[in-house]
Amino acid sequence: MDLVELLLALIGACIGFALLARRLNLPYAIILVLGGMVLALIPAVPELRLDPDLALAFFLPPLLQVSAYRTDWRAFRSNLGPILLLAVGAVIFTAFLIGAVARWLVPELPWAAALALGAIVAPPDAVAAGAILQRLRLPRRIVTVLEGESLINDASSLVLYKLAVAAALASGTLGAASGVASFLVLGLGGIVVGWLVGRVALWVLPRLDDTMLETTTGFLAAYASYLAGEALHVSGVMAVVTTGLAFGRAQHTIFSYNSRVTTSVVWRFVEFILNSLVFLLIGLQLNHVLERIAGRGMLSLAGIAGGIALALIVGRFLWVFLASWLPRRIPALRRRNPMPDWRHITIIGWAGMRGVVSLAAALALPMEFPERDLIVFLAFTAILATLVLQGTTLEWVIQRLGVTLPPHPNGVNPEEAEGRRLLAVAALAEIERRMEDPLEGAIAADLVHEFRDRAGHLHRTATNQGAAIAERVARRRIRLAALEASRQQLIAHYQSGHLDEEGLVKLEQELDLEELRVRQVLGDDRTEGQKREDAKRRKAMEAAAAEDGAMVTGKAVAGA
């Protein structure tokens, strides 16, 4: 089986494993890794060795940039203190703690190699907890801190990882002073490179005026910032994060509406594929790694892996609680920023699942690295332990602690409702202004009733009146029913031969975008079961429309 066929087969497997994970209600990363191990047992599947030099360069730039792109910059900046304590402080603490535990459990492991292991497993991944965080309404600060930590901790851990790998391959040691200096130079240099690449890309984007070219430029910027940083011997990871932040801050003013919609879909697809392939690749290699380190004995390996995983989980809790408590021994700081709720600290401590960055870093270890197979195995087991233990219980822990927020009044976020009201008022004011225009006045007069109705509904929603819920449900039901009737008529019209494929696609896209707008504005409170039933009903109606169209076409042919 050549590489292309194998990659296509793996992508197909990703879909199946993702569906299985959804059915079992488990983090799909767990199913992907275990699935990769099962696939590796198939005789026809060869051992897929990924060039270590390509592992980080291929997988990380898009994943890091899209994470930075989605970051809420204002919330990130307002919570920078706790984010840095976790993203830099916790990473350094965890890396040295895991390095010390690894040296204690495996005395022959060089210090630099042990520190590399610590740097690999140090950064938690917010993506692993993302599905859970999205399902539950948590205090915004918890989500912001976890997402902000995940954004920066990847960069700080990989800077430390790079220093440790260099020291291990040079068979030397890294002094504290030189290590701190190198850490700062690599990080700050990466920020400068990423900012420059971001500025150049943001200068180019408005001049392209083409959605496809703008999306392609975004991908090129991710790889350009990473490769430029590595070529200049600074942190390519920090460069990518900085470029992503620059894109995220400018997306609302520089990108066109079409680019924002299209880019979001494309990046989600790429994110799923790359995340899935990394987990599958590590699973495919694990059986062969186990064969090469089997001489240590399975019980011994299990003991070492268990010790590393335990230290990883306990170490995060230790740092999170100490970093929250110790600074507030200073009265001035305590008055300005009181001690957080212990339940919030517990959730942040328990949300320590490791993910794709750690896997990519493990895959990227050079083949000649000391005890490479053992480190890859220990990194994998630590990641799997956090995914299984913390990933499957995080939602239960959150619910038991009782920190979820109550539903919004009338089922609508008040801030979002007020924002929608302001948009409707501004649009209505513009339409009413144009009513006085001698050329456009008659058209504006036809439109003004629709905009007044929309503004009135959004005003009632924003002011939290009790009737808003029933009104919103009725509006959604009527609008969706009208859209469904339009869609049936469109399909029947196409099947009768009176509309070509191009017209069908264009009109169908308009209906789809309108349905998306209706569901976003008026809410979509269907359960998953109701969504599946609606999909089945839609398929049945489309089949009936197709049958009717075929009958009409048959009669036309017979008449001819």
Residue pairs with C-beta under 8 A, 6 or more apart in sequence:
1 9
1 44
1 45
1 46
6 45
6 46
6 48
7 277
10 39
10 276
10 277
10 280
10 281
11 273
11 276
11 277
13 35
13 39
13 280
14 32
14 272
14 273
14 276
14 277
14 280
16 35
17 28
17 31
17 32
17 35
17 276
17 280
18 28
18 31
18 32
18 272
18 276
20 31
20 35
21 27
21 28
21 30
21 31
21 32
22 28
24 31
26 391
26 392
27 128
27 131
27 353
27 387
27 391
27 392
28 276
29 128
29 275
29 279
29 355
29 356
29 387
29 391
30 384
30 387
30 388
30 391
30 392
32 276
32 279
32 280
32 283
33 279
33 280
33 282
33 283
33 286
33 380
33 383
33 384
33 387
34 283
35 280
35 283
36 279
36 280
36 281
36 282
36 283
36 284
36 286
37 283
37 284
37 286
37 287
38 283
39 45
39 280
39 283
39 284
40 47
40 283
40 284
40 285
40 286
40 287
40 288
41 287
45 284
47 284
47 285
47 288
48 281
48 284
48 285
49 285
50 281
50 363
52 363
52 364
52 365
52 366
52 367
53 364
55 360
55 361
55 363
55 364
56 158
56 236
56 237
56 360
56 361
56 364
57 223
57 226
57 227
57 230
57 236
59 274
59 277
59 278
59 356
59 360
60 154
60 158
60 226
60 237
60 240
60 357
60 360
61 222
61 223
61 225
61 226
61 236
61 240
62 219
62 222
62 223
62 267
62 270
62 271
62 274
63 271
63 274
63 275
63 356
63 357
64 151
64 154
64 155
64 222
64 237
64 240
64 241
64 244
64 357
65 218
65 221
65 222
65 225
65 240
65 241
65 243
65 244
65 247
66 244
66 267
66 270
66 271
67 126
67 127
67 147
67 150
67 151
67 241
67 244
68 151
68 240
68 241
68 242
68 243
68 244
68 245
68 247
68 248
69 244
69 245
69 247
69 248
69 251
69 267
70 248
71 147
71 148
71 151
71 244
71 245
71 248
72 144
72 147
73 245
73 248
73 249
75 140
75 144
75 148
76 83
76 144
76 147
76 148
76 151
79 141
79 144
79 145
79 148
80 148
81 337
82 145
82 323
82 324
83 144
83 145
83 148
83 149
83 152
84 152
85 323
86 145
86 149
86 153
86 319
86 320
86 323
86 348
87 148
87 149
87 150
87 151
87 152
87 153
87 156
88 152
88 153
88 156
89 319
89 323
90 122
90 149
90 153
90 316
90 319
90 320
90 323
91 119
91 122
91 123
91 153
91 156
91 157
91 160
92 122
92 156
92 160
93 315
93 319
94 118
94 121
94 122
94 312
94 315
94 316
94 319
95 115
95 118
95 119
95 122
95 157
95 160
96 115
96 118
97 118
97 311
97 315
98 114
98 117
98 118
98 121
98 122
98 308
98 311
98 312
98 315
99 111
99 114
99 115
99 117
99 118
100 114
101 307
101 308
101 311
102 109
102 114
102 117
102 118
102 304
102 308
102 378
103 109
103 111
103 114
105 303
105 304
105 307
105 308
106 114
106 304
106 371
106 374
109 370
109 371
109 374
110 168
110 171
110 370
110 371
111 173
112 164
112 165
112 167
112 168
112 172
112 173
112 174
112 370
113 164
113 168
113 369
113 370
113 371
113 375
115 160
115 164
115 167
116 161
116 164
116 165
116 168
116 365
116 369
116 375
117 308
117 375
117 378
117 379
118 164
119 157
119 158
119 160
119 161
119 164
119 361
120 157
120 161
120 358
120 361
120 362
120 375
120 379
121 308
121 312
121 354
121 358
121 378
121 379
121 382
121 383
122 153
122 157
122 160
123 150
123 153
123 154
123 156
123 157
123 354
123 357
123 358
124 146
124 149
124 150
124 153
124 316
124 351
124 352
124 353
124 354
124 355
124 386
125 150
125 353
125 354
125 355
125 356
125 357
125 358
126 133
126 146
126 147
126 149
126 150
126 151
126 351
127 150
127 275
127 355
127 356
128 353
128 354
128 355
128 387
128 391
129 146
129 351
129 353
129 391
129 394
132 391
132 394
132 395
132 398
133 143
133 146
135 395
136 395
136 398
136 399
136 404
137 404
137 405
137 406
137 407
138 347
138 398
138 403
138 404
138 405
139 344
139 403
139 405
141 344
142 344
142 347
142 348
142 403
145 348
146 348
146 351
151 241
152 241
154 237
154 241
154 357
155 187
155 190
155 235
155 237
155 238
155 241
156 187
157 357
157 361
158 235
158 237
158 357
158 361
159 183
159 186
159 187
159 190
159 235
159 237
159 238
160 183
161 361
162 186
162 235
163 174
163 179
163 182
163 183
163 186
164 174
165 365
165 366
165 369
167 173
167 174
168 369
168 370
169 366
169 368
169 369
174 182
185 234
186 233
186 234
186 235
186 238
187 234
187 235
187 238
188 234
189 229
189 232
189 233
189 234
189 235
189 238
190 229
190 234
190 235
190 236
190 237
190 238
190 239
190 241
190 242
191 238
191 239
191 242
192 234
193 225
193 228
193 229
193 232
193 234
193 236
193 239
193 242
194 225
194 229
194 238
194 239
194 240
194 241
194 242
194 243
194 246
195 242
195 243
195 246
197 221
197 224
197 225
197 228
197 239
197 243
198 221
198 225
198 242
198 243
198 245
198 246
198 247
199 246
201 217
201 218
201 220
201 221
201 224
201 243
201 246
201 247
202 246
202 247
202 250
202 254
204 217
205 214
205 217
205 254
205 255
206 254
208 214
208 217
209 256
211 256
211 258
211 259
211 262
211 263
214 255
214 256
214 259
214 263
215 259
215 262
215 263
215 266
218 247
218 263
218 267
219 270
221 243
221 247
222 240
222 243
222 244
225 236
225 239
225 240
225 242
225 243
226 236
226 237
226 239
226 240
227 236
228 236
228 239
229 235
229 236
229 237
229 238
229 239
229 240
230 236
251 260
255 263
274 356
275 355
275 356
278 356
278 359
278 360
278 363
279 356
279 359
281 359
281 363
282 359
282 362
282 363
282 376
282 380
285 363
285 376
286 376
286 377
286 380
289 373
289 376
289 377
289 380
290 377
292 373
293 301
293 373
293 374
293 377
296 374
301 377
304 378
305 377
305 378
305 381
305 382
305 385
306 385
308 378
308 381
308 382
309 381
309 382
309 385
309 386
312 352
312 354
312 382
312 385
312 386
313 352
313 385
313 386
313 389
313 390
316 349
316 352
317 349
317 350
320 345
320 348
320 349
321 345
321 349
324 339
324 340
324 345
325 339
327 333
328 334
328 337
328 338
328 339
341 403
343 401
343 402
343 403
344 403
346 397
346 401
347 394
347 397
347 398
347 401
347 403
350 390
350 393
350 394
350 397
351 390
351 394
352 386
352 390
353 386
353 387
353 390
353 391
353 394
354 382
354 383
354 386
354 387
355 383
355 387
358 379
358 382
358 383
359 379
359 380
359 383
361 379
362 375
362 376
362 379
362 380
363 376
365 372
365 375
365 376
366 372
369 375
398 404
408 414
409 464
410 417
410 461
410 464
410 465
410 466
410 468
410 469
410 472
411 469
411 472
411 523
411 525
412 461
412 468
412 472
412 523
414 462
414 464
417 458
417 461
417 462
418 462
420 458
420 461
420 462
420 521
421 455
421 458
421 459
421 461
421 462
424 451
424 454
424 455
424 458
424 459
425 455
427 451
427 454
427 455
428 448
428 451
428 452
428 454
428 455
431 444
431 447
431 448
431 451
432 444
432 448
434 440
434 441
434 444
435 441
435 444
435 445
435 448
437 444
457 471
457 472
457 475
460 467
460 468
460 471
461 468
461 472
472 522
472 523
475 522
476 518
476 519
476 522
476 523
476 524
479 518
479 522
480 515
480 518
480 519
483 511
483 514
483 515
483 518
484 538
484 541
486 511
487 508
487 511
487 538
488 541
488 542
488 545
490 499
490 504
490 507
490 508
490 511
491 504
491 542
491 545
491 546
491 549
492 545
492 548
492 549
492 552
493 499
494 501
494 503
494 504
494 549
495 545
495 546
495 548
495 549
495 550
495 552
495 553
496 549
496 552
496 553
496 556
497 552
497 553
497 556
499 507
526 534
